[in-house]
């Protein structure tokens, strides 16, 4: 019985979203606002139990009151206060007079992730890609890959006017880019259609048992 | 103090995270792990901040009796329900718990359906692309059609070489273009990261003093 109720709720919400194909209407707006509330609540709970609880609440409160536990090391429980305090500083933006204090936390967050990404980006997105494309000119495929990469990079090189050899290479780059975008477009269409098939399958099979 | 101190913190955190890859000393690695936990925790607090903003927005609408305040009630009640189920139900993460059922039967169907709506809009975009008469748009369209046909059984039924053509498009011109884009994006990300660490890019601090 419970399954039927949940499936019916899912089906009604699915139909509510599809009603947008006709025009914007209260059913769609209801589903839209519902999913905003549900997903905000869902991720709030997940983030709390995955990050705040184990990294701030558990170390500080459990060790402070003599309970067993944790990973941070018992004599260093106070270190767990720092992310908690930094996190709370973010909320100073609700008080205009002291809102600037929130920048301290933001500075650590933005700077930390900017620095963290530098080496992996260089490795994965630049060096590995160049390395993978450094191929011997022994086959047509390899020639295509090398010319395509050089052409694409030339197209995005804006320090010189695209004239002469540079213009010709950029033109080749456009051709490769368009074929690449076409492939991405085709893949996107296929993925959306498969989602559509999944939803129609849910309505006809799981809910109405027609197929 | 208001702008220089956050910039200094940004520089120190960025520099430490960038160089720690090259210092395999246990103390540095311990500091790295601790800072990583701090960053993750900050992300969670930032998400909480977003939720507080969402609540304030809808509370404001309800308080000022906006025309569509009924939907604001829907959002707030749904939010409270999920928080209640998550925090006050001991096994909220267990499969089949009310919290999980709300996720599986409300959030998942709505999100999947919203994404599938794009199938219709992509179709209308394709129609507009059909009408374009430049070489570039024709190339895009032909590549898209071959890729779509090559990934379903009907492609092979139309002509046996369509799946092979699909593979070639994906593995050669598509790969070359994607690599070029990826290298460009990578260089752009590195440049932006350096600008943030060095304090040249300051948009994250917002306006004001």
Interface residues (C-beta under 8 A of the other chain):
Chain A: X6 X7 X9 X10 X11 X13 X14 X17 X18 X20 X21 X29 X30 X31 X32 X33 X34 X35 X36 X37 X38 X39 X40 X41 X42 X43 X44 X45 X46 X47 X48 X49 X50 X51 X52 X55 X56 X72 X79 X82 X83 X84 X86 X87 X88 X90 X91 X93 X94 X99 X100 X103 X104 X105 X106 X107 X108 X109 X110 X111 X112 X113 X114 X115 X116 X117 X118 X119 X121 X122 X124 X125 X126 X129 X130 X132 X133 X141 X144 X145 X146 X147 X148 X149 X151 X152 X153 X155 X156 X173 X174 X175 X176 X177 X178 X179 X180 X181 X182 X183 X184 X185 X186 X187 X188 X189 X190 X192 X193 X195 X196 X198 X199 X202
Chain B: X2 X3 X5 X6 X7 X8 X9 X10 X11 X12 X13 X14 X15 X16 X17 X18 X21 X34 X35 X36 X37 X38 X39 X40 X41 X42 X43 X44 X45 X46 X47 X48 X49 X50 X51 X52 X54 X68 X71 X72 X74 X75 X76 X77 X78 X79 X80 X81 X82 X83 X85 X86 X87 X92 X93 X99 X101 X102 X103 X104 X105 X106 X107 X108 X109 X110 X111 X112 X113 X114 X115 X116 X117 X118 X119 X120 X122 X123 X126 X136 X137 X139 X140 X141 X142 X143 X144 X145 X146 X147 X148 X151 X152 X169 X170 X171 X172 X173 X174 X175 X176 X177 X178 X179 X180 X181 X182 X183 X184 X185 X186 X187 X189 X190 X192 X193 X194 X196 X197 X204 X205 X206 X208 X209
